[in-house]
Amino acid sequence: MKTTCEPLEGNKVKLSILVDEADFATDIDAAFAKIAQEVRLPGFRAGKAPRKVLEARIGIAAAREQALRDAVPQYLGRAVREHNVDIIATPEIDIVGGQESGPVSFDATCEVRPVITLPGYGGLRVEVPAIDVADQEVDEVLDTERRRLGKLTTIERAAKEGDFVVVDLIGSRDGEPVVGLAVDDWSYEIGKKWVAPSFDDELIGKSAGASFTFSDTPSGTQEAADFAVTVNSVQELVVADLNDAWVDENIDGFTTVAEWRESVVERLTTNRLNQVRNVVVEKVTEALVALAEIETPEAMVAADLQRRVENTIRQFQSQGINIDQWMQATGQDAQSFVEGLRPQSQKAVKVDLALRAVVKAENLDATEDEIEREFESMADRTNEQAVREHQMAGSPKNKKIRFISVDQVRAAYQANDAIVDLAAEISKSKALDWLIHRVEYVDPSGKTLDSDVVIGHSEADHNHDHDHADHDHSDKDQSETD
């Protein structure tokens, strides 16, 4: 087989492929064998009719046509791998010779993934939420705990904001009680704004024994209701002074205010850091794609959109949700549902192209060892999931668990011609890690943050799962064990 690759305009290339007549003869033999399974000839069992008999009965033209249908995609695949063509859409095939006899030649016009450059990617500046914890925030945590441990004392004065009132409350519409708006001896803190917008204002100034009515729209609804309220008692929350003695007596694990306060600062800071780390990947990729105007090829968007829709439907099905009923309840049809996912697909394509640009610029291609480690990791995850499902199903101990080996995972990827895709995902993950460790992080005030604090010291903290949903190896032969 001889091949050439010619660049074309518009992110396309033309692969020209020439197959020797002797090589294609093997494909014709395979086509006759395939036809033999489908054609029934008197005196011969299925698949047992000799080629000469078939050739006499149906002619060689039919077998040659079948061979072209079956073999051209295989020859094209070899040419794609030989020239490292990154196809993003089904190629347009034009058979230019060999339809009737002789060597086979054909052209394949292929739309390819565009290659972009991103000047300045090594100097990204990303804004993330603030990490520093203000004294006021710490005070609020301490005060909340002190109030929780405070004592309610019945008082004889009129109620004010911050007081607690014990009330009987009934809500009705047209004289009929409203479900969920009837309660007796309910302790309520004035200022919470829980019942209706004007409820708290109505309570202020009322004393024990007071009864009153008002009309308003209950919180979380759109239809007004009539309320009848009786104040049974007014209570004041007495909060102890914050000192070492109170902390020692009431807060487990601490004997002084300083110790407790330091612990709260550490906890709030950890929460802040977790929030920051949850948005780092999104913030970094947003900053990356903003460096250049990236046009999203429709073929790539359509492919991602199809995967996204299929994954969403599978997720709904796993949760027992009927997609048609869900769309009806949310006021969507199939088209609006799909188009609603399009912006996510467009963003995903931009991130893909941008990360590949960093891979190329920094020579971050996946190594054979990294690909092999990923196979091992996938086998481990698959087997761990098999064990969990076995346990959750309550299967008998003597029932075999089907385990998958690393060799089987590798073979599945080879069979699906998917190792190139896997290598690309690993490379992009490396590029993202490379960026995350070199970005300048700033908080909303513009203060530069220590990157080691923001992302942690270990690169292992930033593993980004590869999406292998398109390469299912679960149907391959698996070993079994108890």
N, C-alpha and C positions, 0 to 999 in steps of 0.2 A: 504494500500500500504506500502510495506517495501522497504527500499533503503539502499545501502551501496556505499561508495565512496573509490576507491582504486587508490593511486597515481601511475603513470607510468613514464617511462623515456621520455625525450623529451618534457617537458611541456604538458603532457597529463594526464588525469585521466580516470578511468573506473567507470561509474555508473551502478550498478546492481539493477534492479527494479523488484519487484514481486507484481503482482496485484491479489488479491483474486478473486476466481471464481464468488462470489456473486457480487462484484463490477463491474467486467467485463460484467456481465449479463446486467447491465444497459446500457453499451456501445453497446451491441448487439441489445438491444431494439431500441436505437437511430439509429443504422445502418439500421434496418428493416424499420424504419420510413423514413429514407432518400431514401432507395431503392423504397419504396412505391410511392414516388414522381416521380420516373423515369420509373417505370415499368407500362405498360398499361395492365390491365386484364379485360376481358369481364365482364360486369355487375357491374364494380366498377369505380367510379370517381377517378381521380389522387389523390393519397395520402390516399384513403379511404379503400384500401384493407386490411382486417384483417391480423394480423401477421401469424396466422395459415394457411391461404390461401397462403400467400407468401412463408412460410416455406415449404409448400407442393409443391409449384410450382418451387422454385429456390433452396431450400435446405438451411440448416443453415450454410453450409461452406462459401457460398458467403457473408452472413451477417457477419460472424465472420471475414472474410478477410477484409471487409469494416470497421468493428469496429477496427481492428488492425491498419489500415491506418489512421483512424481518431483519435483514442484514444492514441496511443503510443506517438505522439508528446506532447499531453497534460500531460500525466504522466511524460514524460521526463522533461517538463517545471517545474512541481512541484518538481521533484528531484533536478533540477538545483538550484531552489530557496532554497530548504531545506538545501543543502550542500554549498550554496553560491559559485557555480562554475562559473567562469568568462570565458564563452565560446567565442572563437574568430573565429570559423569555424563550418560548419555544421557537427554534430556528425555522426559517423559511427554506425549504429544500427544493432544489431544481435539478432534476436528473438530466444531464446533458448528453449522456452517451451510454450505450450498453443495454438499452431497454430490450433489444431483440437478440443481440449477440455481441461477443467480444468483451473487452475490458469495460468495467463500469466506472463512469465518472459522474460526479455530482458536485454542485455548489451548495453551501449552507450559509445563508446570511444570518448572522447572530447578533442580537442586541446584547451588549456587554455592560458590566457594572462600570460606571464612570470613575475615573481616578482623579481626585482633587488634591489640591495643596492648601495648607492652612498656615499661612505666615503668622508667627507670634504665638503658636500653641504652647511653647515652652515658658511663656510668661503670663499665664492666666491668673486673673485676680477674681476671686469668688467671694461674694458676701453670704455669710451664714448667720443664723441667729446668735445672739449674744450668749456668752458662756458665764460671764461674771454674775454673781448673785448679789443683789442689792440688800442692804441692811433691812429695808422695809419689807422685803419678801420674807426674810427670816423672821422678823417680828410678827408677821401675819401668821406664819406657821405656829409659832409659840403661842400667840394669842388664841388661835383656834383651839389648840389643845387645852389651854387654860379654861376657855369657855366651855369646852366639852366636859371638863371635870368640875365646873362651877356648880353652885347650889341654887335652886329656885326657891325664892321666899315670897309668900303671899303678902301683898301690900294692899292698902286701902285707898290709895290715890288713883287718879285717872291714868289710863294707859298712854305711853309714849313710844316712839320708835325704839326698838331694841328690847322692849318688854315682851314677856310671854303672856298670852291670854288663853284661858281654857274656855272654849265656846261650843255651843250647839249650833249647827248650821244646816239649813235646808235650802236647796235650789229647786226651782220649779219653772215650767213653761205652761202657760194657759191653765194654771192650777194643778198640773200633773207633775209629780216629782221627777227630777232628772237623775238618771242613774249616775252614781259616782259623786253626787253633790249633796249627800246627806250624811252627817256625822255628829256624834254626841261626845261631849267631854274631850274635845280635840285640843291639844296643846300646840299653839301656833306662835311663832316669833314674828312680831310686827316688823315689816321691812323686807320680808322674803318675796313678796309679790307673787304668791303661789296661786291664789284663788281667782282673782280678777283684778284688773288694773286699779280699781278704786277701793278694793277691799281694805287695804292697809290704812288708807286715809280715813275710811269710815270708822275704823277701830280706835284711831288716835283720839284721846279725850274721853273715851268711854270708861265707865267704872263697873265694878262687879254688880250684877243684877240688871244692867242695861239691856234693853232689847231694841232692835232697829231693823229696818228693811231697806233695800236698795236694789237697783237694777243695773246690770252690766253684762258684758260678754265674758263668759268664763275663759280663762287662759287656755290656749290650744284649740279653741273652737271659733266658729264664726256666727253663732246665733245667740242673741241675748237671752238672759234668764233673770228671774226674780229671786232675790235672796232674803231669807229671814234668819237673823242672828241673835242669839242670847249669850251675853258675856257672863260666865259662871264665876270667874275669878281673874284677877290680874296678878302676875308674878314678875318679880325682878330677879335677874340673874346676878348672883353675887360671885365675883371672880377673885380668887386669892391673889395676893401680891406675888410677883415673880421673884423668888430668892432661892438660895441654895437649899434651905430647909425644905421648902415646898417641892423642889425638884427631887431631892433625896427621898421624899416620902411618896411621891406620885408618879415619877417617870422611871420606869424600869431601866437599869443599866447605867444610870447617871446619878451623880451625887452633887453636881454643881451646875449652875446656869451656864458657865463657860463650856463645860463638857457637852452639855445638851445642845447648845447653840452651834458648836463646832460640828457636831454630828449632823445637824440639820443643814448646815452649809455644804457639807460633803455630799449629802443625799441630793440636795437641789442641784448641785454642780454636776453630779453624775447623771441626773435626769436631763439636764441641759445638754450635756455631751451626747447622750443617747439621741436626743432630738436632732442635734447637729449632724451626727453620723448618719442618721436616717435620710438626710437630705443631701449629703455630700455628693453622691453619685449623680443625682438629678441636677444639682447646681453646676457640677463640673461639666457634664455633657451639654447643658444649656449654654454655658460659656464657650464651650468648644465649637458648637455649630454656629454660634453667633459671629465667629471670626470670618466667615466667608458666606457668600450667597450660594446656597446649595440647592440646585434644582433636583427635585425628586422624580426619578423615572417612574412613569405610571406602571410599568411592568413590576417594579419592585414594590410599589405601594399596593398594587392589586394582590400580589402574592402574600404580603404581610397581612393585608386586610382579610384575605380568605382564612389564613391560619388563625387570626384573632377571632373571627366569627366562629370558626369551628371550635376553638378552645372555650369560648364563652358558652356555646351551646352545650358542650360536654360538661362544663362546670354546672350549668343549670340542671342538666339531667342527673348528675351525681347528687344534687341536692333535692331531687324530686320536684323540680319546678318545670311546669309546662311552658315552653317558650312562647307559644301562641297566646296563652292566657296572660302571660307576663307582658307581652307587647300590647295586648288589648287594655290591660289595667294601667299601663303607663302611657297610653295614647299614641303608640307607635305602630307603624307598619313595617314590613320587612325591609323596605328600602331606607326608611329613616333610621331604623336600627343599625343597618350596615353603615350608612353614611355618618352616623354618630361616632363610629369607631375610626373613621378615616383620619382625623387629625392625629390620633395616636400612631397610626401606621406611617403617616408622613414624617412625624418626629422620629420614629424608630429608624426609618430609612436614612434620614439625615445623620443620626448618631452613628449608624453603620458606616456610612461613607467617611465621616470625620475620623472615626477610630481607625479605619483602614489606612487613612492618610498618615496617621501617627505611626502605625505599624510599619509602613513603608519607610518613613523618614528616619525612624529610630532602629530599624532592623530588628523588630520584635516578633518575627515569625516563630510559630510554634516549632519546637524541636521534636524529634522522634521520641525522646524520653518523656517529654511533657504529654504527648499524645498517648503514650503507653500508660502513663500514670492516670490519665483521664479514663482510659478503658478500665483500669483497676478500680478506680473510684466508682464508676458506673456499676461494675459487677458487685461491689460491696453494697452500694445503695439498693440495688435490685434485690440482693439476697436478704438484707436487713428488712426490707419491705415484705418479702415473702414470709419471713419469720413472724413479723408483726401480724400479718393477715392470718397466718396459721393460728396464732395465739388468740386473736380477737374472734376468730370463727369457732373457737372451742373445739378444734379438731382433735380426734383421738391421738394419743401419743405415738401410736404405731403407724399413723398415716404419714406417708413420705412428704417431705418438703422439696419442691423442685428448685434447685439452685442453678445458677448460671455461672459459667467460668469466664475468665478474662479472654480466653481463646474464642469463645462463642460470641462475646461482645465484639471483638475485633473482626471476626468473620462476618457478623451481621453488617457492620459498617462497610466492609469491603464489598459485600454482596449488593448493598444499596449505593455503592459508589459515593459514600458520604464522608469519607475521611477528610477530603478537602474542606467540606463544610465545618467539620469538627475542628480542624486545624485553624480555620478562620475565626471560630468562636474563641478558641484559646488565645489566639493572637490579639484579638480585640480586648479580651479580659486583661492581658498583659499591658496593653496600651492604656487602658483605663487606670490600672494600678500605677503605671508610670506617671500619668498625669496627676493622680490623687496625691502622690508623694512630692510633687513639685509645684503645686498650685500655691499661690499666696492667699491665705484665708483672712478675711476681715469681718468684723462685726458691723452692725448697722451704723455705728458711730464712726466707722472708718479705722478703728483700731486693728492693727495687725495681730493675728493670733498665732500662737506656737503650733505649727503643723503637727508636731508629735503629740500634742495634747488633743488636737482636733480629731486626728485619725487614729491615734494610738501608735505604738512602736512596731507592732507586728503586721507584716504584709498579709499574714494569714487572716487578719480581721477583715480583709477587703476582698475575699473571694467572691466572685460574681458568677452565679450559676449559669452554665451554658444551656441553651435551649435545644434539647435533643428530641423534642416531641415528634419531629418528622421522621425519625430513624428508629423504628420500633424493632427491638431485637428480642421481644418477649416470646415470639413464636418459634425461636430456634430450639434445637434439642437441648434439654437441660438435664443435668445430673440430679439424682435424687438421694436423699439421706433421711435418716430418722429424725 
